[in-house]
């Protein structure tokens, strides 16, 4: 029935896709450092928190939609939280390498603006 659909575990491919989508959303809003700090702090309690969230949200699933259950199932596993953290850290390293070049150009432009004063 419907209850069986709500609690189906996502496949490994779906889990990877969920991790990628969440990382994209975090990166889009430039919240990667905050997210890494938060994820590292909740990682020890991920399985307990995931089960508690499932228990607490079960009555509201018909109103919220079944789309939230694969996310809960994915991030209640510590391994998936670690994958998300690694994806965010790798993107941060890429941006840092590219950002140094861009920031030096931006700094030069900024100084040029201030020079006439």
Residue pairs with C-beta under 8 A, 6 or more apart in sequence:
5 66
6 58
6 61
6 66
6 69
7 54
7 69
8 69
9 73
10 18
10 70
10 73
10 74
14 70
14 74
15 70
15 74
15 80
16 83
18 70
18 71
18 74
19 74
19 80
19 83
19 84
19 87
20 87
22 71
22 75
22 84
23 84
23 87
23 88
23 91
26 32
26 35
26 88
27 88
27 91
32 88
32 91
32 92
33 92
35 88
36 85
36 88
36 89
36 92
39 81
39 84
39 85
40 85
42 49
42 81
43 78
43 81
43 82
44 78
46 75
46 76
46 77
46 78
46 81
47 76
47 77
47 78
49 76
50 72
50 73
50 75
50 76
50 77
51 76
53 72
53 76
54 69
54 72
54 76
57 64
57 68
57 72
61 68
61 69
74 80
75 81
75 84
